[in-house]
């Protein structure tokens, strides 16, 4: 049912649907290990920032030395649940 169904660093449950994954996976940055890095970023982010214009939206960041760049994931919390 879900591509990702994990508990993040702040103990919230995060889900990623097949539909959203299809959209994400179209990007050229999404390589062989991309899904595992998405999971790792949600579980062990370097930083989580709340979006100032929508308190339900949070940005997760994790730096990857081998690529010399941050992975950025946007998460929207819905009805006390996360998606």
Residue, then its C-alpha position, 0 to 999 in steps of 0.5 A: x500500500x505504501x512505498x514508505x511507512x516509517x516513524x521519523x526522528x520526532x516519533x511521527x508516522x510518515x507515509x509515502x504513496x505509490x502515486x507520490x513516489x512515481x512523481x518523485x522518481x521521475x527526477x534525474x537525482x533519484x538514483x539507485x539508492x534514492x529510496x533508502x536515502x529518503x528513509x534515512x533522511x526521515x529517520x535521521x535528519x540533520x535538521x527539521x525546519x517548520x515552514x513559516x507559512x504553513x505549520x503543518x509543513x516541515x522540511x527535512x535535511x540530511x547531508x550526503x558527503x559522497x554527493x556533496x549535497x543535502x537531500x531535502x524532503x518536504x512533509x505535510x502533517x495531516x490531521x495529526x497524521x503524517x504524509 
